[in-house]
């Protein structure tokens, strides 16, 4: 079964709450799969970029997902474009 964003949102409703979106600066979410069909949660976010009075800088962050829809630990990589994320997933 292929995971869908609706499945992840249903399982982790607090993670996707309006309060968390505001707190973490999340703008949009996707579930994408790599070439081996492993699922990932991709977030378009401004998370923490304005912490020290800097300008908010949108970027993409990625978490692995388990086959059952659990959200894994955030990868350190930060992607500037959606294309960068797609390229990384194809490697």
Chimera marker file (.cmm) of the C-alpha trace (Angstrom):
<marker_set name="trace">
<marker id="1" x="0.000" y="0.000" z="0.000" r="1" g="1" b="0" radius="0.5"/>
<marker id="2" x="1.254" y="3.459" z="-0.898" r="1" g="1" b="0" radius="0.5"/>
<marker id="3" x="1.080" y="5.987" z="1.918" r="1" g="1" b="0" radius="0.5"/>
<marker id="4" x="-0.848" y="9.175" z="1.225" r="1" g="1" b="0" radius="0.5"/>
<marker id="5" x="-0.660" y="12.489" z="3.026" r="1" g="1" b="0" radius="0.5"/>
<marker id="6" x="-4.255" y="12.007" z="4.202" r="1" g="1" b="0" radius="0.5"/>
<marker id="7" x="-3.180" y="8.748" z="5.915" r="1" g="1" b="0" radius="0.5"/>
<marker id="8" x="-0.304" y="10.481" z="7.720" r="1" g="1" b="0" radius="0.5"/>
<marker id="9" x="-2.474" y="13.441" z="8.752" r="1" g="1" b="0" radius="0.5"/>
<marker id="10" x="-5.144" y="11.095" z="10.126" r="1" g="1" b="0" radius="0.5"/>
<marker id="11" x="-2.579" y="9.159" z="12.171" r="1" g="1" b="0" radius="0.5"/>
<marker id="12" x="-0.736" y="12.251" z="13.472" r="1" g="1" b="0" radius="0.5"/>
<marker id="13" x="-3.399" y="14.945" z="13.729" r="1" g="1" b="0" radius="0.5"/>
<marker id="14" x="-1.491" y="16.867" z="16.442" r="1" g="1" b="0" radius="0.5"/>
<marker id="15" x="1.622" y="17.023" z="14.256" r="1" g="1" b="0" radius="0.5"/>
<marker id="16" x="-0.422" y="18.745" z="11.536" r="1" g="1" b="0" radius="0.5"/>
<marker id="17" x="-2.433" y="21.029" z="13.825" r="1" g="1" b="0" radius="0.5"/>
<marker id="18" x="-2.715" y="24.750" z="13.069" r="1" g="1" b="0" radius="0.5"/>
<marker id="19" x="-0.794" y="25.468" z="16.284" r="1" g="1" b="0" radius="0.5"/>
<marker id="20" x="2.151" y="23.310" z="15.167" r="1" g="1" b="0" radius="0.5"/>
<marker id="21" x="2.079" y="24.811" z="11.679" r="1" g="1" b="0" radius="0.5"/>
<marker id="22" x="2.403" y="28.277" z="13.190" r="1" g="1" b="0" radius="0.5"/>
<marker id="23" x="5.003" y="27.243" z="15.782" r="1" g="1" b="0" radius="0.5"/>
<marker id="24" x="7.227" y="25.438" z="13.271" r="1" g="1" b="0" radius="0.5"/>
<marker id="25" x="6.546" y="27.704" z="10.309" r="1" g="1" b="0" radius="0.5"/>
<marker id="26" x="5.251" y="24.887" z="8.119" r="1" g="1" b="0" radius="0.5"/>
<marker id="27" x="3.643" y="25.997" z="4.874" r="1" g="1" b="0" radius="0.5"/>
<marker id="28" x="2.856" y="22.816" z="2.934" r="1" g="1" b="0" radius="0.5"/>
<marker id="29" x="3.332" y="19.025" z="3.160" r="1" g="1" b="0" radius="0.5"/>
<marker id="30" x="3.805" y="16.150" z="0.698" r="1" g="1" b="0" radius="0.5"/>
<marker id="31" x="4.398" y="12.421" z="0.912" r="1" g="1" b="0" radius="0.5"/>
<marker id="32" x="6.945" y="11.395" z="-1.724" r="1" g="1" b="0" radius="0.5"/>
<marker id="33" x="8.657" y="8.092" z="-2.424" r="1" g="1" b="0" radius="0.5"/>
<marker id="34" x="12.244" y="7.383" z="-3.405" r="1" g="1" b="0" radius="0.5"/>
<marker id="35" x="13.312" y="5.099" z="-6.255" r="1" g="1" b="0" radius="0.5"/>
<marker id="36" x="12.925" y="2.078" z="-3.926" r="1" g="1" b="0" radius="0.5"/>
<marker id="37" x="9.371" y="3.203" z="-3.008" r="1" g="1" b="0" radius="0.5"/>
<marker id="38" x="10.321" y="4.211" z="0.553" r="1" g="1" b="0" radius="0.5"/>
<marker id="39" x="7.989" y="6.981" z="1.784" r="1" g="1" b="0" radius="0.5"/>
<marker id="40" x="9.084" y="10.404" z="3.071" r="1" g="1" b="0" radius="0.5"/>
<marker id="41" x="7.277" y="13.368" z="4.558" r="1" g="1" b="0" radius="0.5"/>
<marker id="42" x="8.424" y="16.564" z="2.851" r="1" g="1" b="0" radius="0.5"/>
<marker id="43" x="7.734" y="19.910" z="4.526" r="1" g="1" b="0" radius="0.5"/>
<marker id="44" x="7.956" y="23.337" z="2.932" r="1" g="1" b="0" radius="0.5"/>
<marker id="45" x="8.748" y="25.455" z="5.965" r="1" g="1" b="0" radius="0.5"/>
<marker id="46" x="10.404" y="28.529" z="7.415" r="1" g="1" b="0" radius="0.5"/>
<marker id="47" x="11.243" y="26.595" z="10.597" r="1" g="1" b="0" radius="0.5"/>
<marker id="48" x="13.504" y="28.540" z="12.930" r="1" g="1" b="0" radius="0.5"/>
<marker id="49" x="15.105" y="30.664" z="10.189" r="1" g="1" b="0" radius="0.5"/>
<marker id="50" x="13.938" y="33.902" z="11.834" r="1" g="1" b="0" radius="0.5"/>
<marker id="51" x="15.003" y="32.891" z="15.336" r="1" g="1" b="0" radius="0.5"/>
<marker id="52" x="17.478" y="35.765" z="15.752" r="1" g="1" b="0" radius="0.5"/>
<marker id="53" x="15.494" y="38.464" z="13.938" r="1" g="1" b="0" radius="0.5"/>
<marker id="54" x="16.563" y="37.196" z="10.525" r="1" g="1" b="0" radius="0.5"/>
<marker id="55" x="14.215" y="37.116" z="7.578" r="1" g="1" b="0" radius="0.5"/>
<marker id="56" x="12.117" y="33.951" z="7.255" r="1" g="1" b="0" radius="0.5"/>
<marker id="57" x="13.687" y="31.718" z="4.595" r="1" g="1" b="0" radius="0.5"/>
<marker id="58" x="11.450" y="29.045" z="3.102" r="1" g="1" b="0" radius="0.5"/>
<marker id="59" x="13.121" y="25.695" z="2.505" r="1" g="1" b="0" radius="0.5"/>
<marker id="60" x="12.288" y="21.983" z="2.423" r="1" g="1" b="0" radius="0.5"/>
<marker id="61" x="12.891" y="19.435" z="5.187" r="1" g="1" b="0" radius="0.5"/>
<marker id="62" x="12.429" y="15.656" z="4.979" r="1" g="1" b="0" radius="0.5"/>
<marker id="63" x="11.446" y="12.941" z="7.471" r="1" g="1" b="0" radius="0.5"/>
<marker id="64" x="11.407" y="9.230" z="6.646" r="1" g="1" b="0" radius="0.5"/>
<marker id="65" x="8.099" y="7.437" z="7.122" r="1" g="1" b="0" radius="0.5"/>
<marker id="66" x="7.651" y="3.839" z="8.213" r="1" g="1" b="0" radius="0.5"/>
<marker id="67" x="5.354" y="1.595" z="6.141" r="1" g="1" b="0" radius="0.5"/>
<marker id="68" x="2.766" y="1.968" z="8.917" r="1" g="1" b="0" radius="0.5"/>
<marker id="69" x="2.923" y="5.783" z="8.695" r="1" g="1" b="0" radius="0.5"/>
<marker id="70" x="5.082" y="6.674" z="11.687" r="1" g="1" b="0" radius="0.5"/>
<marker id="71" x="7.196" y="9.808" z="11.224" r="1" g="1" b="0" radius="0.5"/>
<marker id="72" x="10.919" y="9.230" z="11.656" r="1" g="1" b="0" radius="0.5"/>
<marker id="73" x="13.663" y="11.589" z="12.776" r="1" g="1" b="0" radius="0.5"/>
<marker id="74" x="14.198" y="14.708" z="10.679" r="1" g="1" b="0" radius="0.5"/>
<marker id="75" x="17.141" y="14.521" z="8.259" r="1" g="1" b="0" radius="0.5"/>
<marker id="76" x="19.759" y="17.240" z="8.691" r="1" g="1" b="0" radius="0.5"/>
<marker id="77" x="19.718" y="18.111" z="4.987" r="1" g="1" b="0" radius="0.5"/>
<marker id="78" x="17.986" y="21.323" z="4.041" r="1" g="1" b="0" radius="0.5"/>
<marker id="79" x="16.781" y="21.756" z="0.467" r="1" g="1" b="0" radius="0.5"/>
<marker id="80" x="16.213" y="25.109" z="-1.197" r="1" g="1" b="0" radius="0.5"/>
<marker id="81" x="13.949" y="23.889" z="-4.000" r="1" g="1" b="0" radius="0.5"/>
<marker id="82" x="11.388" y="21.148" z="-4.553" r="1" g="1" b="0" radius="0.5"/>
<marker id="83" x="13.531" y="19.986" z="-7.477" r="1" g="1" b="0" radius="0.5"/>
<marker id="84" x="16.446" y="19.481" z="-5.063" r="1" g="1" b="0" radius="0.5"/>
<marker id="85" x="14.239" y="17.215" z="-2.943" r="1" g="1" b="0" radius="0.5"/>
<marker id="86" x="13.126" y="15.200" z="-5.980" r="1" g="1" b="0" radius="0.5"/>
<marker id="87" x="16.739" y="14.811" z="-7.147" r="1" g="1" b="0" radius="0.5"/>
<marker id="88" x="17.812" y="13.648" z="-3.662" r="1" g="1" b="0" radius="0.5"/>
<marker id="89" x="15.013" y="11.066" z="-3.591" r="1" g="1" b="0" radius="0.5"/>
<marker id="90" x="16.149" y="9.630" z="-6.943" r="1" g="1" b="0" radius="0.5"/>
<marker id="91" x="19.693" y="8.925" z="-5.717" r="1" g="1" b="0" radius="0.5"/>
<link id1="1" id2="2" r="1" g="1" b="0" radius="0.2"/>
<link id1="2" id2="3" r="1" g="1" b="0" radius="0.2"/>
<link id1="3" id2="4" r="1" g="1" b="0" radius="0.2"/>
<link id1="4" id2="5" r="1" g="1" b="0" radius="0.2"/>
<link id1="5" id2="6" r="1" g="1" b="0" radius="0.2"/>
<link id1="6" id2="7" r="1" g="1" b="0" radius="0.2"/>
<link id1="7" id2="8" r="1" g="1" b="0" radius="0.2"/>
<link id1="8" id2="9" r="1" g="1" b="0" radius="0.2"/>
<link id1="9" id2="10" r="1" g="1" b="0" radius="0.2"/>
<link id1="10" id2="11" r="1" g="1" b="0" radius="0.2"/>
<link id1="11" id2="12" r="1" g="1" b="0" radius="0.2"/>
<link id1="12" id2="13" r="1" g="1" b="0" radius="0.2"/>
<link id1="13" id2="14" r="1" g="1" b="0" radius="0.2"/>
<link id1="14" id2="15" r="1" g="1" b="0" radius="0.2"/>
<link id1="15" id2="16" r="1" g="1" b="0" radius="0.2"/>
<link id1="16" id2="17" r="1" g="1" b="0" radius="0.2"/>
<link id1="17" id2="18" r="1" g="1" b="0" radius="0.2"/>
<link id1="18" id2="19" r="1" g="1" b="0" radius="0.2"/>
<link id1="19" id2="20" r="1" g="1" b="0" radius="0.2"/>
<link id1="20" id2="21" r="1" g="1" b="0" radius="0.2"/>
<link id1="21" id2="22" r="1" g="1" b="0" radius="0.2"/>
<link id1="22" id2="23" r="1" g="1" b="0" radius="0.2"/>
<link id1="23" id2="24" r="1" g="1" b="0" radius="0.2"/>
<link id1="24" id2="25" r="1" g="1" b="0" radius="0.2"/>
<link id1="25" id2="26" r="1" g="1" b="0" radius="0.2"/>
<link id1="26" id2="27" r="1" g="1" b="0" radius="0.2"/>
<link id1="27" id2="28" r="1" g="1" b="0" radius="0.2"/>
<link id1="28" id2="29" r="1" g="1" b="0" radius="0.2"/>
<link id1="29" id2="30" r="1" g="1" b="0" radius="0.2"/>
<link id1="30" id2="31" r="1" g="1" b="0" radius="0.2"/>
<link id1="31" id2="32" r="1" g="1" b="0" radius="0.2"/>
<link id1="32" id2="33" r="1" g="1" b="0" radius="0.2"/>
<link id1="33" id2="34" r="1" g="1" b="0" radius="0.2"/>
<link id1="34" id2="35" r="1" g="1" b="0" radius="0.2"/>
<link id1="35" id2="36" r="1" g="1" b="0" radius="0.2"/>
<link id1="36" id2="37" r="1" g="1" b="0" radius="0.2"/>
<link id1="37" id2="38" r="1" g="1" b="0" radius="0.2"/>
<link id1="38" id2="39" r="1" g="1" b="0" radius="0.2"/>
<link id1="39" id2="40" r="1" g="1" b="0" radius="0.2"/>
<link id1="40" id2="41" r="1" g="1" b="0" radius="0.2"/>
<link id1="41" id2="42" r="1" g="1" b="0" radius="0.2"/>
<link id1="42" id2="43" r="1" g="1" b="0" radius="0.2"/>
<link id1="43" id2="44" r="1" g="1" b="0" radius="0.2"/>
<link id1="44" id2="45" r="1" g="1" b="0" radius="0.2"/>
<link id1="45" id2="46" r="1" g="1" b="0" radius="0.2"/>
<link id1="46" id2="47" r="1" g="1" b="0" radius="0.2"/>
<link id1="47" id2="48" r="1" g="1" b="0" radius="0.2"/>
<link id1="48" id2="49" r="1" g="1" b="0" radius="0.2"/>
<link id1="49" id2="50" r="1" g="1" b="0" radius="0.2"/>
<link id1="50" id2="51" r="1" g="1" b="0" radius="0.2"/>
<link id1="51" id2="52" r="1" g="1" b="0" radius="0.2"/>
<link id1="52" id2="53" r="1" g="1" b="0" radius="0.2"/>
<link id1="53" id2="54" r="1" g="1" b="0" radius="0.2"/>
<link id1="54" id2="55" r="1" g="1" b="0" radius="0.2"/>
<link id1="55" id2="56" r="1" g="1" b="0" radius="0.2"/>
<link id1="56" id2="57" r="1" g="1" b="0" radius="0.2"/>
<link id1="57" id2="58" r="1" g="1" b="0" radius="0.2"/>
<link id1="58" id2="59" r="1" g="1" b="0" radius="0.2"/>
<link id1="59" id2="60" r="1" g="1" b="0" radius="0.2"/>
<link id1="60" id2="61" r="1" g="1" b="0" radius="0.2"/>
<link id1="61" id2="62" r="1" g="1" b="0" radius="0.2"/>
<link id1="62" id2="63" r="1" g="1" b="0" radius="0.2"/>
<link id1="63" id2="64" r="1" g="1" b="0" radius="0.2"/>
<link id1="64" id2="65" r="1" g="1" b="0" radius="0.2"/>
<link id1="65" id2="66" r="1" g="1" b="0" radius="0.2"/>
<link id1="66" id2="67" r="1" g="1" b="0" radius="0.2"/>
<link id1="67" id2="68" r="1" g="1" b="0" radius="0.2"/>
<link id1="68" id2="69" r="1" g="1" b="0" radius="0.2"/>
<link id1="69" id2="70" r="1" g="1" b="0" radius="0.2"/>
<link id1="70" id2="71" r="1" g="1" b="0" radius="0.2"/>
<link id1="71" id2="72" r="1" g="1" b="0" radius="0.2"/>
<link id1="72" id2="73" r="1" g="1" b="0" radius="0.2"/>
<link id1="73" id2="74" r="1" g="1" b="0" radius="0.2"/>
<link id1="74" id2="75" r="1" g="1" b="0" radius="0.2"/>
<link id1="75" id2="76" r="1" g="1" b="0" radius="0.2"/>
<link id1="76" id2="77" r="1" g="1" b="0" radius="0.2"/>
<link id1="77" id2="78" r="1" g="1" b="0" radius="0.2"/>
<link id1="78" id2="79" r="1" g="1" b="0" radius="0.2"/>
<link id1="79" id2="80" r="1" g="1" b="0" radius="0.2"/>
<link id1="80" id2="81" r="1" g="1" b="0" radius="0.2"/>
<link id1="81" id2="82" r="1" g="1" b="0" radius="0.2"/>
<link id1="82" id2="83" r="1" g="1" b="0" radius="0.2"/>
<link id1="83" id2="84" r="1" g="1" b="0" radius="0.2"/>
<link id1="84" id2="85" r="1" g="1" b="0" radius="0.2"/>
<link id1="85" id2="86" r="1" g="1" b="0" radius="0.2"/>
<link id1="86" id2="87" r="1" g="1" b="0" radius="0.2"/>
<link id1="87" id2="88" r="1" g="1" b="0" radius="0.2"/>
<link id1="88" id2="89" r="1" g="1" b="0" radius="0.2"/>
<link id1="89" id2="90" r="1" g="1" b="0" radius="0.2"/>
<link id1="90" id2="91" r="1" g="1" b="0" radius="0.2"/>
</marker_set>
